[in-house]
Amino acid sequence: MSYIILVFLANSVYYLKPFLEDFFSREFLGKINNSIFNIILSALTFCFFALIFEEFLSSKFKIINRTIMFIAVLFFIANAIWWEGINVFNTYSAALANFVLISYCVYYYQRQLQSLQTFFIEKQPSFWIVSGIFIYCAGNFFLFTTYNYLTFHYTIFAFYSWYINDFLIIVMNVFFAKGIQCNWQK
């Protein structure tokens, strides 16, 4: 049941972003570049999604996951400081996070196919939540890996490409809702 809390926390990151940007820009920083918020929120979202997988996979996975989370957060920080900086969207960090989460999803699907504990996998909440994460990460992987290139060469397309991200968030939330509904039907 704690995965429901993690789903809520992961989603709340998206909904708090405009509030935090507005609050900090008015109260502390004057005009602010929102890229630093995107870096922080990308790292938080990655961590919340990775923690969701701990609920659905073995206890041995927890140790590996925490190590990968730690390394990924270090990479987010290093990338923001030394490589891409804090003034642009960090495509390397976002791509790495999406790649790791896609790998987790594939691992989850593999484990489900090997164990075959449930005849109707679509009745498991974990299937819907993992599928929502998979669709979101797989869809955004290409957007996030090419975003900085798009901003320099195809600025208008880069601006409108965030609508793809928004659509994927909606689809992911529909899958999350279905997963939570499956849990309540038991």
C-alpha positions in Angstrom: 0.0 0.0 0.0 2.9 2.4 0.5 3.4 2.5 -3.3 0.3 4.6 -3.4 2.1 7.2 -1.3 5.1 7.1 -3.6 2.9 7.5 -6.6 1.3 10.5 -5.0 4.7 12.0 -4.1 6.0 11.5 -7.6 3.0 13.2 -9.1 3.1 16.0 -6.6 6.5 17.0 -7.9 4.9 18.0 -11.2 2.1 20.0 -9.5 4.4 21.8 -7.1 6.8 23.0 -9.7 4.9 26.1 -10.9 4.2 27.1 -7.2 7.9 26.8 -6.2 9.1 28.7 -9.3 6.7 31.5 -8.6 7.4 31.6 -4.9 11.2 31.6 -5.2 11.2 34.1 -8.1 9.1 36.6 -6.2 10.5 36.2 -2.7 14.2 35.5 -3.1 15.7 35.6 -6.6 13.9 38.2 -8.7 13.9 36.7 -12.1 14.8 33.0 -12.1 15.8 30.4 -14.6 13.6 27.4 -14.1 16.3 24.9 -15.2 17.6 24.4 -11.7 14.1 23.4 -10.6 13.9 21.0 -13.5 17.1 19.4 -12.4 16.0 19.0 -8.8 12.5 17.8 -9.8 13.9 15.3 -12.3 16.1 13.9 -9.5 13.2 13.7 -7.1 10.9 12.1 -9.6 13.6 9.5 -10.5 14.0 8.7 -6.8 10.3 8.3 -6.2 9.8 6.1 -9.2 12.8 4.0 -8.3 11.4 3.6 -4.7 8.1 2.4 -6.3 10.0 -0.5 -7.8 11.2 -1.6 -4.4 7.6 -2.4 -3.5 7.2 -4.7 -6.5 10.5 -6.5 -6.7 12.6 -8.7 -4.4 14.5 -7.5 -1.3 17.8 -8.1 -3.1 16.7 -5.4 -5.6 16.4 -2.9 -2.8 20.1 -2.8 -2.1 20.9 -2.5 -5.8 18.3 0.1 -6.3 19.5 2.3 -3.4 23.1 2.1 -4.8 21.9 3.1 -8.3 19.8 5.9 -6.8 22.8 7.2 -5.0 25.0 7.1 -8.1 22.3 8.7 -10.2 21.8 11.6 -7.8 25.6 12.1 -7.7 25.5 12.2 -11.5 22.7 14.7 -11.5 24.8 16.9 -9.2 28.0 16.4 -11.2 26.3 17.1 -14.5 24.7 20.3 -13.2 28.1 21.5 -11.8 30.7 20.4 -14.4 29.1 19.4 -17.7 25.8 20.9 -18.8 25.4 23.4 -16.0 22.4 24.8 -14.1 21.2 27.2 -16.8 19.9 24.5 -19.3 17.8 21.4 -19.0 20.2 18.6 -18.2 19.6 16.1 -20.9 22.3 13.7 -19.8 20.8 13.3 -16.3 17.3 13.0 -17.5 18.3 10.5 -20.2 20.2 8.4 -17.6 17.2 8.5 -15.2 14.8 7.4 -17.9 17.2 4.7 -19.1 17.5 3.2 -15.6 13.7 3.3 -15.1 13.1 1.7 -18.5 15.6 -1.0 -17.4 13.7 -1.5 -14.2 10.4 -1.8 -16.1 11.9 -4.4 -18.4 13.3 -6.3 -15.4 9.8 -6.2 -13.7 8.1 -7.6 -16.9 10.8 -10.3 -17.1 10.2 -11.3 -13.5 6.4 -11.4 -14.1 6.8 -13.6 -17.1 9.2 -16.0 -15.3 7.1 -16.4 -12.2 3.6 -16.4 -13.6 2.1 -16.2 -10.2 -1.0 -14.5 -11.5 -2.9 -15.7 -14.5 -4.4 -12.2 -15.2 -1.5 -9.8 -14.8 -3.8 -6.9 -15.7 -5.5 -7.4 -12.3 -2.3 -6.6 -10.4 -1.8 -2.9 -9.4 1.9 -3.2 -10.0 1.4 -4.0 -13.7 -0.5 -0.8 -14.3 1.9 1.4 -12.2 5.0 -0.1 -13.9 3.3 0.3 -17.3 2.6 3.9 -16.6 6.2 4.5 -15.6 7.4 2.6 -18.7 5.2 4.6 -21.1 6.3 7.9 -19.5 10.0 7.1 -19.5 10.1 5.4 -23.0 8.3 8.4 -24.5 10.4 11.0 -22.8 13.7 9.3 -23.3 14.1 10.6 -26.8 12.7 14.0 -25.9 15.1 14.4 -23.0 18.2 13.1 -24.9 17.7 15.6 -27.7 16.2 18.6 -26.0 19.3 20.8 -25.8 20.0 20.0 -29.5 16.5 21.0 -30.3 16.7 24.3 -28.3 19.7 25.4 -30.4 18.6 24.2 -33.8 14.8 23.9 -33.7 13.7 26.3 -30.9 10.0 26.3 -31.8 9.8 22.5 -32.0 11.7 22.3 -28.7 9.1 24.6 -27.1 6.2 22.6 -28.3 7.8 19.3 -27.6 6.9 19.8 -23.9 3.3 19.0 -24.9 4.5 15.5 -25.6 5.8 15.4 -22.0 2.5 16.7 -20.7 0.5 14.1 -22.7 2.8 11.3 -21.4 2.2 12.6 -17.8 -1.6 12.3 -18.4 -1.3 8.8 -19.8 1.0 7.8 -16.9 -1.6 9.1 -14.4 -4.4 7.2 -16.1 -2.3 4.0 -15.6 -1.6 5.0 -12.0 -5.3 5.5 -11.4 -6.1 2.1 -12.9 -3.4 0.5 -10.6 -4.9 2.2 -7.5 -8.4 1.1 -8.6 -7.1 -2.5 -8.9 -5.9 -2.4 -5.3 -9.2 -1.2 -4.0 -11.2 -3.9 -5.8 -9.5 -6.6 -3.8 
